[in-house]
Amino acid sequence: MKEEKFKISKRLKSFTYAFNGLKILIKEEHNARIHVLATVCVVILGILLKITILEWIAVIFAIGLVISSEIFNSAIENIADYLTKEKREEIKRIKDLAAAGVLICAIAALIIGLLIFIPKIIEICNSN
Ligand SMILES: Nc1ncnc2c1ncn2[C@@H]1O[C@H](COP(=O)(O)OP(=O)(O)OP(=O)(O)O)[C@@H](O)[C@H]1O
């Protein structure tokens, strides 16, 4: 493979490609909009319930995990649709596996959220 020279301008351009990917995600992927909405709700809840730094780390990690898994899932779906629009058992397997990846991340994020927020909500209910 040909060695390329390191160029700051080229590295910065990579960021613009990545931001373009985010634009595509928000514009075209409806599940991603749900994740963004869930993220906003979780961040507001975190601020209101004054979660600790360690809890913020877990929450931010969970948010990043779910959104990035959704992005990889969308990329895989796009490749699959580019390969063929026909109904194929192989495409079904590929898309179902990618969707399973998102599901696992979403379940892990949900458990993290419940572990952090439920005790705080119970505490508030008991103190009233
Ligand atoms: N070409 C295909 N051949 C066979 N099964 C397919 C094909 N395309 C989609 N499927 C099946 O339909 C499911 C949903 O696929 P689709 O591409 O609509 O994704 P989605 O999860 O609905 O994503 P989005 O809502 O972002 O479009 C897949 O998981 C797969 O089981």
The ligand as an SDF file (V2000), in Angstrom:
LIG
                    3D

 31 33  0  0  0  0  0  0  0  0999 V2000
  -33.4230   -7.1620    0.5490 N   0  0  0  0  0  0  0  0  0  0  0  0
  -33.9280   -7.8140    1.6050 C   0  0  0  0  0  0  0  0  0  0  0  0
  -34.0730   -9.1570    1.5610 N   0  0  0  0  0  0  0  0  0  0  0  0
  -34.5820   -9.8370    2.6110 C   0  0  0  0  0  0  0  0  0  0  0  0
  -34.9990   -9.2620    3.7720 N   0  0  0  0  0  0  0  0  0  0  0  0
  -34.8870   -7.9360    3.8790 C   0  0  0  0  0  0  0  0  0  0  0  0
  -34.3550   -7.1270    2.8060 C   0  0  0  0  0  0  0  0  0  0  0  0
  -34.3740   -5.8350    3.2150 N   0  0  0  0  0  0  0  0  0  0  0  0
  -34.8680   -5.8500    4.4580 C   0  0  0  0  0  0  0  0  0  0  0  0
  -35.1830   -7.0810    4.8740 N   0  0  0  0  0  0  0  0  0  0  0  0
  -35.7540   -7.4680    6.1740 C   0  0  0  0  0  0  0  0  0  0  0  0
  -36.4690   -6.3810    6.7090 O   0  0  0  0  0  0  0  0  0  0  0  0
  -35.8770   -5.9300    7.9370 C   0  0  0  0  0  0  0  0  0  0  0  0
  -35.9260   -4.4100    7.9880 C   0  0  0  0  0  0  0  0  0  0  0  0
  -35.1020   -3.9110    6.9690 O   0  0  0  0  0  0  0  0  0  0  0  0
  -34.9620   -2.3710    6.6600 P   0  0  0  0  0  0  0  0  0  0  0  0
  -33.8990   -2.1840    5.6610 O   0  0  0  0  0  0  0  0  0  0  0  0
  -36.3050   -1.8090    6.3560 O   0  0  0  0  0  0  0  0  0  0  0  0
  -34.4250   -1.8490    8.0560 O   0  0  0  0  0  0  0  0  0  0  0  0
  -35.1410   -1.0810    9.2510 P   0  0  0  0  0  0  0  0  0  0  0  0
  -34.6500   -1.7090   10.5070 O   0  0  0  0  0  0  0  0  0  0  0  0
  -36.6000   -0.9960    9.0380 O   0  0  0  0  0  0  0  0  0  0  0  0
  -34.4080    0.2890    9.1000 O   0  0  0  0  0  0  0  0  0  0  0  0
  -34.9530    1.7200    8.7290 P   0  0  0  0  0  0  0  0  0  0  0  0
  -36.1970    1.9580    9.5540 O   0  0  0  0  0  0  0  0  0  0  0  0
  -33.7980    2.5620    9.1430 O   0  0  0  0  0  0  0  0  0  0  0  0
  -35.1770    1.7060    7.2580 O   0  0  0  0  0  0  0  0  0  0  0  0
  -34.4600   -6.5040    7.9280 C   0  0  0  0  0  0  0  0  0  0  0  0
  -33.9450   -6.6820    9.2410 O   0  0  0  0  0  0  0  0  0  0  0  0
  -34.6630   -7.8110    7.1970 C   0  0  0  0  0  0  0  0  0  0  0  0
  -35.1840   -8.7960    8.0790 O   0  0  0  0  0  0  0  0  0  0  0  0
  1  2  1  0
  2  3  1  0
  2  7  2  0
  3  4  2  0
  4  5  1  0
  5  6  2  0
  6  7  1  0
  6 10  1  0
  7  8  1  0
  8  9  2  0
  9 10  1  0
 10 11  1  0
 11 12  1  0
 11 30  1  0
 12 13  1  0
 13 14  1  0
 13 28  1  0
 14 15  1  0
 15 16  1  0
 16 17  2  0
 16 18  1  0
 16 19  1  0
 19 20  1  0
 20 21  2  0
 20 22  1  0
 20 23  1  0
 23 24  1  0
 24 25  2  0
 24 26  1  0
 24 27  1  0
 28 29  1  0
 28 30  1  0
 30 31  1  0
M  END
$$$$
